[in-house]
């Protein structure tokens, strides 16, 4: 049963404790990365057979497989995908950054170019569930950024094929290539390249502990978005909130994984007890009951705070991936929220709305990293190059200052490179 604790009466170490995978996979992942780097497709096939129990004829999805998947997908679901994709494009199109140029001094031109990465690798988890929503959330910002080639990688089923819903989402979003591989081996293929998988410049997308560790180890050879941990939800709710709705929202994340965390912070002891009872009533109704049960029992908590302002400060300290603010007039509190991946405002905005349809990205910082990092966005798929131009007369106006600065740092070669241009 989810535990109720009163802030100030239990140690902060319990209030702010986080669920963390305990298995150390560093060495195992390093072996997988090295093997795929050295042996390419051969190693990728071996790991796919070992971990996914699949032996696909081709490591990439063929046009025939794509057509087969689209034919097998419910047209109503394709309509929903297209509606979600339109919302995601509308939101992320506002994130596009423009290059700029400054030329307000004679003889001086400076500027910055915003350039998309050439090739992006997007990982979509498989295993206990398929996530076509993640396909949309990852591919669409990359396409808006102008990435030339978007490579999607996701584990195949036992039949060696990709879930049709994943392929339908990839078609709607505009992925260029789809690789049948999961886990650390997929990250290795994207980072190093194989005979079938092009080497990418950036890898994004969440995954299990093997995926997270693989991304950590290849960082520097390629860029990554973040090291994603278990999924999290924190609900701040007042005493007027509907206990059944709050419980349902908490369980929406608890069903993701046994190490997911669901937290309620409220100013009402009565609501805390009602939500606790509602969770017990609702949890047996879930298909993923066993997963949600373990998540709630081990990682769930209900924190009773003195008032809503205190509840929000607790939320800021936790810095959750998803934060629901279930109160009247939620915009009155929005400026007080400093640390959260994505905020859902009011009593009619369940986190699931953001997972699928609203438009803001659902690939979010976890494990408190919302204190310093951001949701996946168009920015993740671009880089910036700056440039400078001076005429000789413009350089002459500042050469002495450049030289003096360089000499202060003991770098006489730097000073000389500026002053030599002043010699006739």
Order of alpha helices (4+ residues) and beta strands (2+ residues): beta-alpha-alpha-alpha-alpha-alpha-beta-beta-beta-alpha-beta-alpha-beta-alpha-beta-alpha-beta-beta-alpha-beta-alpha-alpha-beta-alpha-beta-alpha-beta-alpha-beta-alpha-alpha-alpha
